[in-house]
Amino acid sequence: MQVVATAGHVDHGKSTLVRALTGMEPDRLEEERRRGLTIELGYAWTTLPSGERVAFVDVPGHERFLGTMLAGVGPVPAVMFVVAADEGWMPQSEEHLVALETLGVRLGLLVVTRADLADPAPAMKQARARLAESGLGQVEALAVSGRTGQGLGELREALDRLVAALPAPDPEAPVRLWIDRVFSVHGSGTVVTGTLPAGRIEVGDELALDGEPMRVRAMESLKEPVTSVTGVARVALNLRGRVAPERGHALVAPGGWTFTDLVDVRLTRARDADDFLPQRLTAHIGSAAVGCVVRPLGGNTARLRLSRPLPLHLGDVLLLRDPGRDPRHRDPRHRDPRHRDPGHRDPGHAIRVLAGASVLDVRPPELRRRGAARERAAGLETASPDAASLLRAHRLLRSEELAAMGCAPSGRPVCGEWHADPGYWSSLGERLPEVVRRYAAEHPLEPGMPLEIARHELDLPDRRLVTALVRPPSTVADGRIVSGPSGLPPPVARAVQRLAAELSAHPFLAPEAVRLAELGLGPRELAAAVRAGALLRIADGIVLLPGTDVRAAALLARLPQPFTVSQARTALKTSRRVAVPLLEHLDRKGITERVDDAHRRCRSLSPGQTGYMVG
């Protein structure tokens, strides 16, 4: 299925044409039928000669209902532009075209109606010339009569060609369904309708509405029950949830969109619109119409503060309209467009569509410093709606954040789910060694810089990012960035090496405090070496090399069990000053245990091995 919107001046035959094509009545309100005026959005559908089905969104042409017209056109990829042969180009023709051009609609048909009432050639020539100046360009044009049926066959064939030219939507795209109708059905509950431009919805899916979960209980498309539908499609969803849906709100795939009330945008001024933008405007997207405050940043960029959060992606286009410009208050001579030359553009008709706003950032940074707005504008001038531009602005983003902004991550993450701007990541890699060196100079006896402090210094959101930046010869050990294998400051590392050389011949003969000081190992240096695991402290003032206690246990296991302190001292070739605390250390580790006041044994031996019975 494809969906096409109508557009054109009030009472130019849009609804009549849709009725003639489909055999259905698009005007659904009694007041609409009584007044012959479309007030609300109407929907009808038909099967084209190719077998393709097309649904029409019939929008109101009256100037007072421009907001409703935009709600119908917003999610639709193509337009059937209608101009009456007996009236030609009119004020709302112009305003609808400006809206379509600003929204970026680029595919459509020109249909000149009432060909039975007047020669369609002048109106067609005039309308084609105006459309050619717009984004629609050279569209196919036909003359028809909804009353007599003239040209309807050719129009159906032209619609087939238009539908075939529309781009295929992505069925895997995240769902965003702008709600354009809400009503209750007896026995079913709340039903909403909208145009699904892309993605897939299935019965049982859980969608989000203003952050709250909503379950799809049942679904129809073109009044036929379905269990699954892919865009483009007109759908009606029977919902269950705690939130009351409203027109202008959107059902979205959870996590697929960024809800934001602050966006940075690139402005495209509407044709003939003033260069000056009022501060307060109405922003339209999909069926939503929200107030917004415009803050110019510089050039063609601005920041919009929306009156409520909307689910947005980069590249979305918001249409900015001035609700304060009421074209009904123009010169009385121009109030009735039927009393003037059809080829004359009404100087009293103020175009209320002022600009299109293409979203460049859905999470823009704060502007606190003097000149920050100017700097931001310079960055946005070259920005594009892609991950690379986002990362240049935000420097670091998680994969899920990029997806919610509408940008597939480019390249591999630098760490876990984190993606980084390449230039920024390179600069961090250059800064980290200097940060570590500065910390080592300020804390010479610490084994290394704690990762958390490094994270704070580099202003990073995740400690894992610091770990990913560490490069040899630095390493990460026990939550610290250490330089070299020992993780000690160079002077302490050299002192430990000298001590190790002295202990190589007599590993259990721990030096006195005086000798340790001569080696450069005072109390603070010893504490740093012990924290780094470069030395083993067995008692105050007594240190050995790591693993010496295990070597001692192996030697003691060879003694007749149990053994005395004197026997242990002799086996280890050390002094009583070292032997006693070393044995107590082994007791604490469970390697040895006391048998009585004078004897110990290695716990790996059973009492029966020596014939000495315990207790």
LOLUM-159773 format. One line per 4 residues: their letters; for each residue x, z, y of C-alpha. Coordinates in nm, 4 decimals. Each point is the difference from the previous one (the first is absolute). Example, Ala and Ser with C-alpha at 12.3 -4.5 7.8 and 13.67 -1.06 7.14 Angstrom:
! LOLUM-159773
AS> 1.2300,0.7800,-0.4500  0.1370,-0.0660,0.3440
//
This chain:
! LOLUM-159773
MQVV> 0.0000,0.0000,0.0000  0.0970,-0.0508,0.3632  -0.1554,0.1459,0.3122  -0.0502,-0.1917,0.3240
ATAG> -0.1262,0.1430,0.3294  -0.2156,-0.1764,0.2554  0.0869,0.0003,0.3704  -0.1533,-0.1428,0.3146
HVDH> -0.2288,0.0591,0.2950  -0.3325,0.1763,-0.0327  -0.2896,-0.2142,-0.1240  0.2199,-0.2964,-0.0980
GKST> -0.1440,-0.0095,-0.3491  0.2478,0.2042,-0.2038  -0.2643,0.1843,-0.2016  -0.2111,-0.3136,-0.0369
LVRA> 0.3025,-0.1854,-0.1368  0.0821,0.2762,-0.2496  -0.3643,0.0078,-0.1083  0.0017,-0.3784,-0.0534
LTGM> 0.3233,0.0155,-0.2042  -0.0970,0.2936,-0.2187  -0.3786,0.0201,-0.0044  0.0421,0.3684,0.0912
EPDR> -0.0984,0.1938,0.3102  0.3158,0.1490,0.1563  -0.1845,0.1916,0.2731  -0.1001,0.3214,-0.1730
LEEE> -0.1704,0.1967,0.2772  -0.3643,-0.0448,0.0989  0.1070,0.0055,0.3647  0.2452,-0.2835,-0.0659
RRRG> -0.2665,-0.2211,-0.1533  -0.2502,0.0886,0.2723  0.2430,-0.0778,0.2826  0.1765,-0.2875,-0.1754
LTIE> 0.3264,0.1775,0.0811  0.2686,0.1282,-0.2337  0.0751,0.3622,0.0859  0.1633,0.1293,-0.3176
LGYA> 0.2286,-0.1758,-0.2440  -0.1825,-0.2213,-0.2467  0.1177,-0.1258,-0.3373  -0.0983,-0.2931,-0.2179
WTTL> 0.1750,-0.2094,-0.2626  -0.0171,-0.3271,-0.1867  0.1780,-0.2095,-0.2615  0.1952,-0.2978,0.1314
PSGE> 0.0183,-0.3427,-0.1720  0.3262,0.0999,-0.1707  -0.1646,0.3038,-0.1561  0.1859,0.2376,0.2327
RVAF> -0.2193,0.2657,0.1540  0.0229,0.0781,0.3690  -0.1541,0.2916,0.1889  -0.0789,-0.0176,0.3707
VDVP> 0.0287,0.2855,0.2458  -0.2511,-0.0872,0.2703  0.1059,0.1695,0.3229  -0.1986,0.0537,0.3202
GHER> 0.0755,-0.2394,0.2834  -0.1360,0.2107,0.2842  0.2608,0.1432,0.2340  -0.1385,0.3537,-0.0410
FLGT> 0.0823,-0.0070,-0.3702  0.3613,-0.1180,0.0214  0.1114,0.3158,-0.1814  -0.2313,-0.0824,-0.2904
MLAG> 0.1297,-0.3567,-0.0042  0.3582,0.1298,-0.0269  -0.1011,0.2308,-0.2869  -0.1176,-0.3053,-0.1920
VGPV> 0.2904,-0.2284,0.0804  0.2781,0.2600,-0.0368  0.0493,-0.0067,-0.3798  -0.0878,-0.3705,-0.0452
PAVM> 0.2662,-0.2758,-0.0391  -0.2000,-0.3008,0.1324  -0.2720,-0.0827,0.2487  -0.2856,-0.2481,0.0372
FVVA> -0.0148,-0.0501,0.3760  -0.3448,-0.1069,0.1209  -0.0781,-0.1826,0.3256  -0.3451,-0.1360,0.0890
ADEG> -0.0172,-0.3703,0.0849  -0.2507,0.0583,0.2801  0.2041,0.2719,0.1736  0.3647,-0.0544,-0.0814
WMPQ> 0.2757,0.2515,0.0672  -0.1371,0.3280,0.1346  0.1314,0.3432,0.1105  -0.0239,0.1642,-0.3411
SEEH> 0.1517,-0.3092,-0.1580  0.3054,0.0721,0.2117  0.0016,0.3722,-0.0684  -0.0397,-0.0483,-0.3751
LVAL> 0.2826,-0.2545,-0.0017  0.2272,0.2324,0.1964  -0.0753,0.2746,-0.2517  0.0702,-0.2276,-0.2965
ETLG> 0.3203,-0.1266,0.1577  0.1165,0.3528,0.0750  -0.0835,0.1233,-0.3505  0.2077,-0.2816,-0.1466
VRLG> -0.2775,-0.1911,-0.1784  0.1524,-0.3440,-0.0563  -0.2399,-0.1800,-0.2378  -0.3500,-0.1171,0.0746
LLVV> -0.2613,-0.2696,0.0552  -0.1742,-0.1137,0.3144  -0.3729,-0.0569,-0.0550  -0.2101,-0.1516,0.2814
TRAD> -0.3616,0.0983,-0.0643  -0.3314,-0.1377,0.1304  0.1171,-0.3562,-0.0478  -0.3707,-0.0930,-0.0135
LADP> -0.0519,0.1254,0.3557  0.2933,-0.1569,0.1846  0.2936,-0.2333,-0.0459  0.2647,0.2231,-0.1656
APAM> 0.2956,-0.2109,0.1207  0.0522,0.1606,0.3459  -0.0238,0.3554,-0.1357  0.2290,-0.0871,-0.2921
KQAR> 0.2600,-0.1570,0.2285  -0.0050,0.2993,0.2314  0.0179,0.2566,-0.2816  0.2735,-0.1844,-0.1905
ARLA> 0.2124,-0.0139,0.3129  -0.0372,0.3751,0.0526  0.0668,0.0833,-0.3664  0.3076,-0.2235,0.0039
ESGL> 0.1479,0.2215,0.2721  -0.0531,0.3093,-0.2135  0.1546,0.1220,-0.3207  -0.2660,-0.1842,-0.2017
GQVE> 0.1465,-0.3338,0.1077  -0.1420,-0.3284,-0.1298  -0.2853,0.1143,-0.2207  -0.2428,-0.2190,-0.1907
ALAV> -0.3178,-0.0542,0.2052  -0.3522,-0.0949,-0.1108  -0.3393,-0.0463,0.1635  -0.3021,0.1483,-0.1800
SGRT> -0.3592,0.1001,0.0462  -0.1178,0.3129,-0.1693  -0.3591,-0.1011,0.0628  0.0126,-0.3532,-0.1517
GQGL> 0.2867,0.0482,-0.2446  0.2117,-0.2709,0.1647  0.3687,0.0319,-0.0960  -0.0433,0.3028,-0.2296
GELR> 0.1374,-0.1861,-0.3029  0.3116,-0.0991,0.1911  0.0319,0.3575,0.1270  -0.0058,0.1376,-0.3544
EALD> 0.2806,-0.2393,-0.0958  0.1958,0.1006,0.3102  -0.0461,0.3658,-0.0937  0.1404,-0.0818,-0.3428
RLVA> 0.3103,-0.1470,0.1647  0.0301,0.3030,0.2297  -0.0283,0.2451,-0.2882  0.2609,-0.1907,-0.2006
ALPA> 0.2445,0.0288,0.2914  -0.0282,0.3783,0.0270  0.3005,0.1945,-0.1316  -0.0461,0.1777,-0.3312
PDPE> -0.0278,0.3759,0.0575  0.2213,0.2408,-0.1923  -0.2038,0.1768,-0.2725  0.2654,0.2741,-0.0174
APVR> -0.0099,0.0771,0.3727  -0.1056,0.3540,0.0952  -0.3730,0.0166,0.0672  -0.1327,0.0393,0.3520
LWID> -0.3727,-0.0581,0.0322  -0.1372,0.0339,0.3527  -0.3552,0.1331,-0.0227  -0.2518,-0.2050,0.1983
RVFS> -0.3251,0.1413,-0.1432  -0.1029,0.3397,-0.1366  -0.3355,0.0750,-0.1587  -0.1610,0.2046,-0.2752
VHGS> -0.1643,-0.1324,-0.3135  -0.2633,0.2166,-0.1688  0.1381,0.1313,-0.3273  0.3548,-0.1219,0.0731
GTVV> 0.1085,0.1646,0.3246  0.2410,-0.1359,0.2579  0.0805,-0.3718,0.0020  0.2492,-0.1689,0.2315
TGTL> 0.0764,-0.3685,0.0472  0.2990,-0.1881,0.1296  0.2263,-0.2998,-0.0427  0.2898,0.0565,-0.2408
PAGR> 0.2827,-0.2253,0.1250  0.2459,0.0706,-0.2834  0.0657,0.2362,-0.2872  -0.2253,0.1092,-0.2834
IEVG> -0.2774,0.2585,-0.0305  -0.1401,0.1148,-0.3334  -0.2865,0.2308,-0.0867  0.1468,0.3478,-0.0468
DELA> 0.2773,-0.0509,0.2549  0.0790,0.2813,0.2372  0.0436,-0.1177,0.3583  0.0751,0.2058,0.3088
LDGE> -0.2292,0.0309,0.3010  0.1603,0.1859,0.2917  0.2317,0.1643,-0.2521  -0.2807,0.1193,-0.2287
PMRV> -0.0500,-0.1436,-0.3524  -0.3033,-0.2223,-0.0623  -0.0946,-0.1199,-0.3498  -0.1439,-0.3485,-0.0524
RAME> -0.3083,0.0627,-0.2174  -0.1341,-0.3552,-0.0022  0.0643,-0.3287,0.1754  -0.1716,-0.3259,0.0921
SLKE> 0.1298,-0.3264,0.1364  -0.2570,-0.2411,0.1431  -0.2720,0.2264,-0.1440  0.1347,-0.0380,-0.3543
PVTS> 0.1244,0.3103,-0.1860  0.3717,-0.0216,-0.0760  0.2573,0.2363,-0.1470  0.3002,-0.1533,0.1770
VTGV> 0.0537,-0.2169,0.3059  0.3049,-0.1494,0.1713  0.0301,-0.1184,0.3580  -0.1198,-0.1968,0.1794
ARVA> -0.3507,0.1296,-0.0728  -0.3091,0.1560,0.1495  -0.0643,0.3258,-0.1829  -0.2458,0.2871,-0.0020
LNLR> 0.1312,0.3289,-0.1384  -0.2032,0.2962,-0.1197  0.2200,0.2991,0.0850  0.0249,0.3639,-0.0948
GRVA> 0.1963,0.2420,0.2122  -0.0138,0.2812,0.2529  0.0411,-0.2152,0.3118  -0.2864,-0.1921,0.1594
PERG> 0.1198,-0.3610,0.0507  -0.0430,-0.1603,0.3395  0.0230,-0.3525,0.1261  0.3430,-0.0687,0.1442
HALV> 0.1763,0.2221,-0.2523  0.1940,-0.1390,-0.2948  0.0242,0.0638,-0.3726  0.3642,-0.0311,-0.1005
APGG> 0.2235,0.0253,-0.3030  0.1506,0.3530,0.0021  0.3560,-0.0111,0.1315  -0.0288,-0.3687,0.0841
WTFT> -0.0410,0.0346,0.3776  0.1289,0.2118,0.2858  -0.2722,0.1855,0.1906  0.1198,0.0157,0.3573
DLVD> -0.1318,0.0427,0.3518  0.3244,-0.1117,0.1667  0.1455,-0.3510,-0.0335  0.2562,-0.2156,0.1736
VRLT> -0.1150,-0.3585,0.0423  0.0946,-0.3403,0.1327  -0.2646,-0.1349,0.2362  -0.1271,-0.3564,0.0110
RARD> -0.2091,-0.0514,0.3109  -0.3299,-0.1768,-0.0456  -0.0467,-0.3304,0.1752  -0.1048,0.0450,0.3632
ADDF> 0.0255,0.3803,-0.0297  0.1563,0.1958,0.2858  0.3668,0.0916,-0.0302  -0.0906,0.3607,0.0762
LPQR> -0.1406,0.2021,-0.2881  -0.2270,0.2945,0.0813  0.1241,0.3309,-0.1363  -0.3132,0.0623,-0.2069
LTAH> -0.1288,-0.2718,-0.2311  -0.1829,-0.0397,-0.3288  0.2066,-0.1044,-0.3011  -0.1702,-0.2012,-0.2747
IGSA> 0.1208,-0.0553,-0.3544  -0.2227,-0.0791,-0.2945  -0.3325,0.1638,0.0785  0.1665,0.2806,0.1959
AVGC> -0.0266,0.0352,0.3760  0.1896,0.2969,0.1437  0.1012,0.1002,0.3462  0.3675,-0.0213,0.0811
VVRP> 0.2400,0.0861,0.2804  0.2576,-0.2690,0.0765  0.3532,0.0962,0.1022  0.2088,-0.3038,0.0948
LGGN> 0.3581,0.0322,-0.1261  0.1471,-0.3128,0.1516  -0.0234,-0.3731,-0.0494  -0.2795,-0.0831,-0.2433
TARL> 0.0100,0.3345,-0.1796  -0.2217,0.3049,0.0356  -0.0944,0.3248,-0.1701  -0.3641,0.0582,-0.0903
RLSR> -0.1484,0.3467,-0.0398  -0.3164,-0.0449,-0.2092  -0.2967,0.2350,0.0245  0.0051,0.0496,-0.3780
PLPL> 0.2440,-0.0867,-0.2795  -0.0369,-0.3400,-0.1679  0.1537,-0.1266,-0.3266  0.2550,-0.2560,0.1165
HLGD> 0.2901,-0.2140,-0.1180  0.2711,-0.1716,0.1949  -0.1216,-0.3438,0.1025  -0.3625,0.1086,0.0468
VLLL> -0.1537,-0.1415,0.3167  -0.2206,0.2148,0.2204  -0.2150,-0.1764,0.2563  -0.0051,0.1740,0.3372
RDPG> -0.3262,-0.0273,0.1923  -0.1023,0.1396,0.3349  -0.3409,0.1648,-0.0534  -0.0298,0.0602,0.3739
RDPR> -0.0293,-0.3682,0.0873  -0.3691,-0.0716,-0.0274  -0.0622,-0.3733,0.0459  -0.3673,0.0724,0.0725
HRDP> 0.1102,0.1247,0.3438  0.1314,-0.3358,0.1187  -0.1331,-0.2224,0.2751  -0.3804,-0.0483,-0.0410
RHRD> 0.0450,-0.3761,0.0203  0.1810,0.0141,-0.3334  -0.2203,0.2460,-0.1898  -0.1881,-0.2637,-0.1923
PRHR> 0.2559,-0.2403,-0.1498  -0.2787,-0.2443,-0.0894  -0.0484,-0.0808,0.3700  0.3457,-0.1399,0.0534
DPGH> 0.2142,-0.2918,-0.1001  0.1022,0.0457,-0.3693  0.3484,-0.1243,0.0786  0.0533,0.2524,0.2772
RDPG> 0.1887,0.3201,-0.0771  -0.1798,0.2948,0.1537  0.2258,0.1594,0.2645  -0.2129,0.3142,-0.0090
HAIR> 0.0430,0.0489,-0.3734  0.2780,0.2522,-0.0555  0.1782,-0.0354,-0.3307  0.0068,0.3482,-0.1488
VLAG> 0.2499,-0.0820,-0.2779  0.3317,0.0677,0.1693  0.2722,-0.0073,-0.2650  0.0969,0.0121,-0.3618
ASVL> 0.2286,0.2851,-0.1054  0.2199,-0.0712,-0.3018  0.1080,0.3270,-0.1617  0.3793,0.0450,-0.0128
DVRP> 0.0183,0.3701,-0.0903  -0.2614,0.2391,-0.1366  0.2229,0.3074,0.0411  0.1726,-0.0551,0.3328
PELR> 0.2584,0.2515,0.1246  -0.0717,0.2377,0.2839  0.1043,-0.1088,0.3483  0.1434,0.3098,0.1644
RRGA> 0.3072,-0.1049,0.1966  0.0054,-0.1878,0.3244  0.0395,-0.3673,-0.0839  -0.1206,0.0484,-0.3597
ARER> -0.2940,-0.2382,0.0505  0.2313,-0.2714,0.1302  0.2349,0.0439,-0.2963  -0.2925,-0.0085,-0.2407
AAGL> -0.1313,-0.3211,0.1561  0.3407,-0.1646,-0.0412  -0.0002,0.0910,-0.3683  -0.3545,-0.1252,-0.0518
ETAS> 0.0615,-0.3355,0.1699  0.1980,-0.1185,-0.3038  -0.1960,0.1989,-0.2596  -0.1966,-0.1677,-0.2766
PDAA> -0.2546,0.1479,-0.2430  0.2417,0.0529,-0.2881  0.1984,0.2749,-0.1695  0.3273,-0.0930,0.1722
SLLR> -0.1494,0.0482,0.3468  -0.1644,0.3254,-0.1041  0.3266,0.1369,-0.1335  0.1850,-0.0968,0.3171
AHRL> -0.2501,0.2117,0.1929  -0.0412,0.2900,-0.2434  0.3418,-0.0179,-0.1710  -0.1269,0.1662,-0.3199
LRSE> -0.3327,-0.0447,-0.1809  -0.1242,0.0710,-0.3504  -0.1377,-0.2782,-0.2184  -0.3523,0.1424,0.0194
ELAA> 0.0190,0.0109,0.3799  0.1050,-0.3649,0.0184  -0.2824,-0.0992,-0.2349  -0.2558,0.1922,0.2089
MGCA> 0.1291,-0.1825,0.3082  -0.0582,-0.3333,-0.1714  0.3624,-0.0912,-0.0671  0.1423,-0.0493,-0.3460
PSGR> 0.3413,0.1725,-0.0135  0.2876,-0.2471,0.0265  0.3074,0.0705,-0.2083  0.0793,0.3035,-0.2097
PVCG> -0.0466,0.3540,0.1294  0.3116,0.1843,0.1081  -0.1126,0.3156,-0.1773  -0.3064,0.0763,-0.2109
EWHA> -0.2955,-0.1513,0.1889  0.1835,-0.0116,0.3355  0.0737,-0.3323,0.1718  0.2359,-0.0185,0.2978
DPGY> 0.0889,-0.2383,0.2761  0.3378,-0.1444,-0.1138  0.1722,0.0542,0.3352  -0.1223,0.3571,0.0274
WSSL> 0.0968,0.0818,-0.3589  0.3492,-0.1390,0.0579  0.0415,0.2122,0.3126  -0.1048,0.3117,-0.1936
GERL> 0.2658,-0.0751,-0.2599  0.2594,-0.0136,0.2775  -0.1211,0.3193,0.1664  -0.0157,0.2204,-0.3095
PEVV> 0.3784,0.0346,-0.0626  0.0536,0.1008,0.3626  -0.2830,0.2548,-0.0243  0.1560,0.1433,-0.3171
RRYA> 0.3482,0.0141,0.1585  -0.1342,0.1791,0.3060  -0.1790,0.2555,-0.2163  0.3156,0.0586,-0.2073
AEHP> 0.1997,0.0625,0.3179  -0.2575,0.2508,0.1233  -0.0344,0.1670,-0.3452  0.3447,-0.0402,-0.1584
LEPG> -0.0597,0.2396,-0.2886  -0.3334,-0.1356,-0.1215  0.0192,-0.2226,-0.3077  -0.1940,-0.2784,0.1702
MPLE> -0.2832,-0.0898,0.2367  -0.3485,0.0984,-0.1244  -0.2257,-0.3021,-0.0490  -0.2749,0.1581,0.2062
IARH> 0.2275,0.0424,0.2999  0.1169,-0.3609,-0.0355  -0.3633,-0.1130,-0.0183  -0.0733,0.1840,0.3222
ELDL> 0.3089,-0.1403,0.1738  -0.0959,-0.3575,-0.0939  -0.3685,0.0619,0.0787  -0.1140,-0.1213,-0.3430
PDRR> -0.3370,0.0834,-0.1611  0.1251,0.0464,-0.3563  0.3106,0.1723,-0.1411  0.0277,-0.2708,-0.2654
LVTA> 0.0866,-0.2491,0.2718  0.3119,0.2018,0.0825  0.1051,-0.0061,-0.3650  -0.0454,-0.3788,-0.0068
LVRP> 0.2367,-0.0325,0.2981  0.2883,0.1962,-0.1563  0.2913,-0.2238,-0.0991  0.3327,0.0782,-0.1771
PSTV> 0.2203,0.1918,0.0398  -0.2861,0.2311,0.1016  -0.2448,0.1163,-0.2630  -0.3063,0.2245,-0.0217
ADGR> 0.0319,0.3282,-0.1911  -0.2258,0.3049,0.0053  -0.1973,-0.1310,0.2955  0.3071,-0.0691,0.2133
IVSG> 0.2046,-0.3011,0.1046  0.3534,0.0697,-0.1179  0.3164,-0.1951,0.0781  0.2211,-0.0604,-0.3014
PSGL> -0.0420,0.1345,-0.3513  0.0360,0.3691,0.0905  -0.2310,-0.0039,0.2949  0.2436,0.2248,0.1885
PPPV> 0.1520,-0.0416,0.3432  0.3462,-0.1607,-0.0427  0.2054,0.3165,0.0874  -0.1922,0.2109,-0.2515
ARAV> 0.0186,-0.2733,-0.2630  0.3806,-0.0149,0.0381  0.0260,0.3785,-0.0297  -0.2067,-0.0063,-0.3213
QRLA> 0.2270,-0.2714,-0.1378  0.3085,0.2172,0.0662  -0.1679,0.2955,-0.1734  -0.0903,-0.2187,-0.2973
AELS> 0.3640,-0.1048,-0.0320  0.1118,0.3660,-0.0151  -0.2670,0.0897,-0.2565  0.0852,-0.2894,-0.2284
AHPF> 0.2737,0.1983,-0.1757  -0.1842,0.3363,-0.0013  -0.3740,-0.0823,0.0352  -0.1145,0.3646,-0.0363
LAPE> 0.2475,0.1553,0.2431  -0.2035,0.0056,0.3186  0.2171,0.0339,0.3144  -0.0152,0.2985,0.2316
AVRL> -0.1764,-0.0191,0.3367  0.3328,-0.0349,0.1803  0.0925,-0.3106,-0.2012  -0.3463,-0.1495,0.0509
AELG> 0.0433,0.0416,0.3759  0.3430,-0.1661,-0.0178  -0.1663,-0.2961,-0.1750  -0.2568,-0.0247,0.2840
LGPR> -0.2867,0.1618,-0.1878  -0.1361,0.2816,0.2114  -0.3426,0.1573,-0.0650  -0.1936,-0.2802,0.1785
ELAA> 0.1962,-0.2755,-0.1732  -0.0464,0.1680,-0.3379  -0.3737,0.0274,0.0608  -0.0172,-0.3714,0.0849
AVRA> 0.1982,-0.0942,-0.3112  -0.2227,0.2172,-0.2215  -0.3174,-0.1516,0.1537  0.1365,-0.3469,-0.0678
GALL> 0.0795,0.0954,-0.3617  0.3724,-0.0571,0.0533  0.0857,0.3616,-0.0939  -0.1549,0.2601,-0.2319
RIAD> -0.0447,0.3465,0.1476  -0.0026,0.2696,-0.2718  0.0285,0.2969,0.2401  0.0760,0.0707,0.3642
GIVL> 0.3432,-0.1415,0.0766  0.0453,-0.1442,-0.3501  -0.0485,-0.3745,-0.0437  0.0924,-0.2398,-0.2774
LPGT> -0.0498,-0.3686,-0.0578  -0.3411,-0.1191,-0.1218  -0.0272,0.0097,-0.3800  0.2657,0.2677,-0.0400
DVRA> -0.2596,0.2414,-0.1378  -0.0873,-0.2448,-0.2772  0.3696,-0.0402,-0.0890  0.0337,0.3789,-0.0087
AALL> -0.2958,0.0318,-0.2375  0.1612,-0.2510,-0.2375  0.3216,0.2041,-0.0128  -0.1815,0.3313,-0.0422
ARLP> -0.2001,-0.1423,-0.2909  0.3256,-0.0363,-0.1927  0.0753,0.3743,0.0209  -0.1035,0.2402,-0.2733
QPFT> -0.3470,0.1173,0.0964  -0.0658,0.2339,0.1715  0.2879,0.0166,0.2465  0.1173,0.2268,0.2801
VSQA> 0.0771,-0.0766,0.3640  0.3692,0.0317,-0.0777  -0.0247,-0.2545,-0.2814  -0.1914,-0.2375,0.2259
RTAL> 0.2543,0.0421,0.2832  0.2839,-0.0856,-0.2354  -0.1806,-0.3037,-0.1461  -0.0794,-0.1349,0.3459
KTSR> 0.3461,0.0811,0.1436  -0.1452,0.1665,0.3068  -0.0181,0.3360,0.1692  -0.2523,0.2755,-0.0452
RVAV> -0.1119,-0.0722,0.3630  -0.1264,-0.3367,-0.1235  -0.0854,0.0767,-0.3637  -0.2583,0.2717,0.0702
PLLE> -0.2155,-0.1971,0.2486  0.0404,-0.3151,-0.2119  -0.1391,0.1817,-0.3058  -0.2842,0.1396,0.2089
HLDR> -0.0700,-0.3545,0.1208  -0.0123,-0.1181,-0.3622  -0.2343,0.2889,-0.0824  -0.2379,-0.1112,0.2788
KGIT> 0.0016,-0.3578,-0.1285  -0.0795,0.1230,-0.3536  0.3245,-0.1345,-0.1446  0.1289,0.3475,-0.0950
ERVD> -0.1690,0.3331,-0.0518  0.1095,0.3638,-0.0201  0.0163,0.1691,-0.3405  0.1008,0.3428,0.1309
DAHR> 0.1908,0.1450,0.2948  0.3242,-0.1616,-0.1099  -0.0975,-0.3142,-0.1904  -0.1695,-0.3355,0.0588
RCRS> -0.0708,-0.2947,-0.2205  -0.0843,-0.3676,0.0558  -0.3687,-0.0477,-0.0588  0.0578,-0.3174,-0.1987
LSPG> 0.1439,0.2139,-0.2872  -0.2074,0.2106,-0.2327  0.0990,0.3657,-0.0621  0.0701,-0.0621,-0.3679
QTGY> 0.2891,-0.2364,0.0767  0.2358,0.2898,0.0798  -0.1495,0.2782,-0.2063  -0.0665,0.2020,0.3171
MVG> -0.3603,0.1145,-0.0081  -0.1842,0.0506,0.3227  -0.2159,0.3099,0.0299
//
